Amino acid sequence: MTDQTEDTIRKFALQNAVFFKGKANPKAVVGKILGSCPELRSKAAEITPLINQIVEEVNGMGLDAQTKALQEMDASLLVKEKKERKYELPDLQNVNGKVVMRIAPGPSGPLHIGHTRVSILNDEYVKRYGGDLILRFEDTNPEKIDPDAYDMIPEDLEWLGVRCTKQFIQSERFELYYDYTRKLVQQGNAYVCTCNGDHWRELKEKKTACPCRDLPVETQMERLDGFFEGKYADGEAVVVVKTDICHPNPAVRDFVALRLVSHPHPRTGDKYIAYPMMNLSVAIDDHEMGMTHVIRGKDHLNNTFRQEYVFDYFGWKKPEYYHYGLVNIPDTVLKTSIIKQNIADGQYSGWDDVRTGTVRAMKRRGIKPEAIRRYWVESGIKPVDIQFSWDNLFGMNRDVIDDISNRYFFVKDPVRYDIDGVDRIVGSAPLHPDHPERGSRKYELEFPRTIYISGEDSSLFADAKKIRLKDLCNIEYALPAKYLGDDVSILKTGVRAVQWVGKESVDACILMPDGTVSKGLIENAVLSEKNDMVQLERIGFARIEKKSDKGVSLVFAHR
């Protein structure tokens, strides 16, 4: 076997080991070599034992030595070839030129991870076909409005990369809803009901009309005038749109279109007392705004059936409706009322508290909008219910940030050791193993050759008596510790490699997803880091939130 063949085997063995945490797979190496070197296929039986031998040698080197050796042989092999699978949403039906679609949040707070689904899906389609993406604030429930949400929601959408071309606020459109309500009553397609609400619902369940339903139009119009003029108190009257009182789905039978609310609105104050319900205002707005396609969860399916009655009564063309399956997002606080109360109580730091699932919390943790977009595009618009997977989102985010995240050591609960038996210790570690052009973190320890390891690793050191300081040297347990050279083959004997920092390190704290804080020391090289995302080796990815000569504050993203 030629030296060239052995070099080829060694290169691919090193590459496989570097890509898989220091352990090359012989079968994978065989496949890579036979695929890349067709001339060797006829000699597969002959070279396989040699491949196994070289892989065994490579696996005994340790990841640091493997990376260094591969860089010397062929640095280009340090760059992973990424095979990206392309996911696309299905085409929309009945597209005639450009589309008009909408995002319609209730302004009770900023967006959370669940809201991003409909936002991204609509944005994807408008970008594909051209047209308008409308942001419509559905703020007809004055008791559940946070005035700051009118600003927070557009900010969240901008960060997500969702571009809205027009914006409407429903509380500014009440007169329009009133005009259409009058028309519905005049047509005989709506009525003012003064029945007890529970009794009205009981009658609906029995497919029976309430006494108010068939009153003459003149009487209904008189009631409607009184409704707008404040002759009824909250709960004494509602305006109802007629449907099929015998419809097989009880939820579709007659639905409330307007209710009375004495609670002041954050934007309009006490100007209005008659508040439109969602199915009235949404149907009117979807028509008035020229909606061509509507995407929403299948929990709105009954609302679609109700709204179609309004479209039919006025002879309007209906949008194409799509209803995707429900999504269960586990282990996450999403409800704005709970978050708001915890902020008020001082339990949460704000809307970006990492214990919540808000878009602002995702941004703070370093979850990139590209990853969130990919997640929902791959989930698609199928009606099947799904379980949200944080692990999958983190994996997609890892694909985005791994290449840009330089590596650093962080030591939690640091314990100091001085090293004896050598005058000077020199070492280095790449800022990123796949990008040697970015340079390295250089280490130079002189008297008293001080290093810090974590409290957990210190206990390990005391028990095992020997450890390897990653990318530096080997030491034996003593006070001071004893220098044992820099032979990485010590790892083959079961000695563990641990993170460490020198005396030039700076204080660091990491805010964890559960709200706890890990404190320790981090390499001072991080102070020169220009990117906000880093990987703390053997800990995970984190976002730099603040840094100064005195220390660094980070927010943990994921492993």
N, C-alpha and C positions, 0 to 999 in steps of 0.2 A: 504494500500500500504506500502511495507516495506521500511526501510531506505535505503537499498541497491539499490532498484529500483529508489528512488529519487536521490541517488548519481549518478547512471548511467545516468539518464536524465540530471542532472545538468552538468556532464562532457561533454556530447555530445552537450548540449546547449552552454556551454562555448567554446567548440572547434569551432562550427559553427560561433559563434560571432567573435572569434579571427580571423578566416579565412576570414570573410567578414566585416571588418572594424567596428566591434563593434555591428553589428546588426544580431542576429540569426534569421533564418527563421523557424517558427514552423513546417511547412510541411516538410522541409528538416530534421529537428531533429526527427520528427516522423518516417520518412523513414529510417533514420540511426539507430534508436533504434530497430525498428521492424526487420531490416535486420541483425543487430548484435545480437539481443536477441530473437531468434525464440519462446522461451517460453512465451513471452509477446504478441504474435500476437493475441491470443485468447482474450486478455484483451484490445485490441486496443481502443475500445469505452470508456473503463473505464479510461485508462491512458492519453488519448488525452487532456482532460481538465487540468490535472496536468502538462502535457508538456507545454501547452499554458501559464499556470501560471508561471512556472519556467523560460520559455523563456522571459516572460515579466520582471521578476525580473532581469535576466541576462542582458537584453538590457538596463536596467537602471543603470548598474554599470559603464559603460565607458570602453574603450578598455584596458587601463592600468590595471585596477582592474581585468578585465576578464582574461588577460594574467597571472597575478600574481596568481589568484585563480586556473586557470587550471594547472599552473606549480606545485602548491602545491598538487593538487588532482592526476594528472597524467601527468607528463612532456612529456611523449612519444606522447601524443595527440597533442602537439604543432608542430610536424613534419607532413607536408602535404604528403599524399599519391599521388604520381604523376602517372597518367595513361597516358603513352605516346603512341600516335598513330604512327605506323611505316609506313613511306612512302618509296617506292622503285621505282627506275626508271625501265621502261620495259626492257626486254632483247633486246640486239642488234641482228639483223638478220645475218645469214650466218657467224657466228663466227667459225673459224677453228683454235682452239688453242688460242694463244695469239693475241692481237690486237695491231695495231699501229695507234695512233691518234695524233692530233696536236692542238696547240694553236698558232694563227698566228697574233699577234698584229702589227700594224704600230707604230714605235717608235717616236710618236709625243709628248709623255709625259708619265706620270705614268698611271696605270690602274684606271678606275673609276668603280662605282658600276655596270654599264651595262656590262662592260667587264668580270665581275666575273662570269656571267652566263655560258658562253661558257667554261671558264677555269674550273669551278667546275664540269660541266656535263662531260667533257672529262676526268677529273681526276677521277670521280666516276667510269666510265666505265673501265678505265685502271686498277684501283685498283681491280675491280671485276674480270676481265678476265686475268690480267697480261699482260705484253708487254711493249711497249714504249709510253711515252707521249712526243712529240717533241715540243719544243719552237722554233718557226721560226719567226724571225724578217723580216717582209715584208717591207723593206726600199728602195723601188724603186721609191719613190717620194721625191727627195732630198730637195725640197723646204719646206717640212713639217716634218723635222726630228729634234728632240731635242737630241743631243748626250748623255745627261744624262739619257735618257730613256732606253738605253741599260743596264744600271745598275739598274734603278728604277723598271723596270718591273719584273725582276727576284726576287727582294726584295719583291715586292707586292705579287707575287705568293707564295713565301716561307711563308710569313705571313698568307696567305689564307690556307696554308696546301696543296698546289698543288705542286706535285713533278714531275718535268720534267727530263727525263732521257737523253735527247740529245738536243743540241741547234745548230741552223743554222742561218746564216745571208745572206739574198738574195743578198746583194751588193757584196758578195764574190763569187757569183756563175754566174756572167754575161757571162763568156765564155761558160758555159754549155748551157745557154739560146740561145746564138748565134749559137752554133752548131746545136741545134734542129731547130732553125729558118731556117738555111740553108737547112736542110733536108726537111722542109715543103715546101720551095720555089722550091727545086729540084723536089719534088713530084708533084708539080702543085697545092698544097693545101694552098699556101700563095702567096701574091704578094706585090710589092712595089707600093704604090699609091702616085702620086704627084698632085692629084686633090685638088681643094679648099675644105676644110673640110666641110663647110656648104653645098656645092653642092653635095659632096659624100653622106652626110646624106640624102639629098633630094631625090637622086636617090634610095637609099635604101628604103625609105618610099614608093616609087613607084614600088618596086620590080624590079629595073633596075640596071644592072651592070655598074660600071664606066668604062671609056675607058682603064684604066690600068689593069683591072681584067684579061683580056684574052690575054695580051701580051705574046709572046713566053717565055719559061723558060730561054733561054739564055739571053734575054733582062732583065728579072727579076733578074737574078743572077748578071748581070752587075750593075743594079740599087742597088742591095743589097750591093755589094762591095763599091759603092760610098756612100751608106748610112752609112756604118761603118767607112769609111775613112773621113767623114766630108765634102762631096761635097754638101750637102744640109744644109740649115739653119733650125733653129727651126721652125716647122710648115710647112715646104716645102714638107716634105715626111713622110709617115708612112708605117710600114709593117702591112699587114692585113691578117688575117686567113680567108680562104673561108669557108662559111657554105652553107646553102640553101638560095640563094638570094630571093626565093619566100616563105620562111618560114612564116607561119601565124603570128608568133610573131616577129614584127619588131626588137625587142631588140636582137634577136638571129641571125639575118642576119649579114653577115660578120662583124668581130670585130677587132679592132686595137690590134696588138700584140707588136709592138715596136714603140716608139716615140723618137724624138730627143730633148735633154735637155742640154742646155749649162751651167746651174746652177751647181756649184761644189757640190759634195757630201761630207758630213761631214767625211766620212770614207775613200773614195777613191779619193777625190779631183776632178781633171779634167781628170782622167784616162779614163773615159767612157763618150760618148755622146749619145749612143743608149741605151735607158732605156726600159726594158720590162714592159708591162702592166700586171696587176694582173692576167688576165685569161691565159696568156701564162706562166708566172713564176709559178703560183700556180699549174696548170695542170702538168707541168714538175716536180716540186718538190714533188707533191703528189705521182707521179709514182716513182721517184728516191728514195724517202724515204720509199717506201713500205706501203703507207697509206692503211689501211683496211677499216676504217670507218671515215666519216667526218660529224661532227655536226656543224651546223651554222644556222643563222637566215634565214627566208624565203625571206628576201630581197636579198639573194644571189641565189635565185632559177634560175634566168636567167643566172647568172655566171656559175652555174652547167651545164646548157644546153650548154653553149659556150665551157666550158672546156671538156665536153664529146666528142666534135668534135676532139680535140687534141688527146684524148685517142684512139678514133677510127682510126685516121689517122696512128697512130703508132702500132695499134693492142695491146694496153695495157689493162690489166684487171682494171676495174673501182672500186673505193671504193664503199661501201654502203653509200649513202647520206641521211642525216636527216636534215630537215629544221624546226626549231621551230618558233612559232609565234613571231611577233614583240612585244616589250615591251615599253610602254610609261612611262617614269620616270618623274613625275611632280615636279615642284617647286625646281629644282636642276640644278646647273651649272655644265655641263659635258664637254663642248667643250674645248679642250686643248688650242686652240688659244685665247679664251676669258680669261681663267684662267691665261695663260702666260702673256697676256697683262696687266691684273689687278695686277699681281705680279710685273711686270716691273714698273707700275705706282704707286706702293706702296699701292694699295687698299687692296690687299691680302698679308698675311704674308708669304705665300709659298704654295707649292702644298698640304700641309695638312691644309689649311685654312678651318675652319668648315663650311663656306658658300658654299663649293663645294661638289661634290659627289665623290671625289676621294677615292680610297681605303685608302690612307694615312689619309684623313679626318675621315673616318670611324674608323680607328685604334685610332686616337687621341681622338675621342669622347667616345671610350669604346664600340663600336659595335664589338662584337666578331666574328671571322671567322666561328665558329660553327653555329651561327645564320644565317649568309649569306649563308652558305652551305645548311642549312635546307631549307631556303627560295627557293633556286633554285631547289633543289631536289623535293620539293613539287609542284613547278611550272611545272616541267617535261619538256618533249620535244614535246609536242603537237603543231600542227601548228596554233592553235587559238591565236589571239592577246590578250595581257593582259595589264592591268593597274597596274603598280608597286605600292604597298601599303607600305608606310613608317610605318604606324601603325602596320601592320602585322609583318614587320621586327623587329620593336621595341618590339612587344609582344614576338617574338621568342628570342630576345636578353634578355628580362626580364627573360625568363625561364632559361637562361644560368647564368645570373649574380645575380639574386635575392638571391640565397642561399649563395653566397660568399660575398655579399655586407653588411657590418655592417652599423648600423644606427647612424646618428649624427644629431645634431641640427645646422642649419645655420640661422642667423638673418640678413636680408637685411636692410640697412639704420637704424642701431640700435639706439634706444632711451633708455637712462639710467633711471632706477628706483631703489631707495633704499627701503627696506622693514622694517617697524617698527612694534612693538607689539610682538616681540619674540626675544629670545637671539640667537637661533641657528636653522637652517633649514637643515634637512638631507633628501636626496632622492636618487633614483637610477633608471636607465633605462637599459634594456637589450641591449647588442651590437647587438643582432639579436633575434627577438621573437621566431624563430624556433630552436635556438641553445643556450639554457641556459648554456651549458658547456663553451661557449666563455666568460662568465662573463658579467659584467655590467659596465656602466659609473656611477661612484659614485659622488654624489653631497653633499657638506657641505658648507653652507653659514654662516659666522659669521660677526660681525659688520664690515662694515655698511650694510651687506647683500645685495650686489649690484647685480642686474640682468639687462639684456638688452633684449628688444623685438623689433620687426621690427617697422618701422615707420607706416606701415599700421595697425598693431595690436595695436600700441599706440593710434591711432585715435579711433579704436574700443573700447579700454579700457576706453578712456575718455567719450565715449558715453554710453557704457553699464554699467560702474562703477564697474563691477566685471569681473574677468577672472580667469581661472585656468592655472597656469604654468605647462605644461605637465610634469608628473612624479615627481612633486615637491610639490606644494601647491596651495592654492587659495588666491587671494589678492583683495583688494578693492581699487578703485581709490582715491588717495590723494597724497600729496607731503610731506613726503615720503608715499609710498603705505602702506596700512594696511594689516597685516597678518590675514587670515581668516581660518586657519587650513588646513587640508588635506583630507577632506571628498569628495571623488570623486562623491558622489551622487549629488553634486551641479550642475553637468552637466545635470541632468534631469530637472533642472529649466530653461535650455536654456543658461546657462553660457558657453562661448566658451573656449576651451583649445588651448593654443598658444605655439609656440616654444619660447625658451629663451636660453640665455647663461649667464654664470657668469663672474666675473671680470678676471678670469684666461683664458678667451677665447683669440683666436688669430685672426688677420686680415685674411680675405679670399676674394677672387674674383673668380667669376664663369663666364667663357667664354660661352656665349649662342650661339645657332645655327645661329642666325642672325648677329653675330659678336659683339653684345653689351656685356657689362660686368656688372654683378651684384656684388656690393661690400657690405661687411658686416663683421660679426664676426662668427666664428665657434668654437665649443667645442675644447679645447686643447687636448682632448683625441685622436683626429684624428692624432696628431703628432706621435702616437705610432702605427698607422694602418700599417699593413704589406702588405695588398692587395691594388691594385691601384683603385679598384672600391668601391664606397660607395653609400649609399642611404641617401640623405638629406631629413629628414622626412617632408612629405607634400609638398615637392618640386620636387624631382625626383632623378634619378640615375646620378652620375657624376664620372668622372675619375680624380684622383689626378695626376696632371702634375708635380707640384713642391711643396716642403714643406721645411720649416726651422722653427727655433724658432720664427722668425718674422712673419711668415704667411704661407698661403696655397693658391696655384693656382689650380683651378679645371676647367674641361671642361664638360659642361652639355651633357648628353647622351640623355635621354628621361624620361618621367614620368613612 
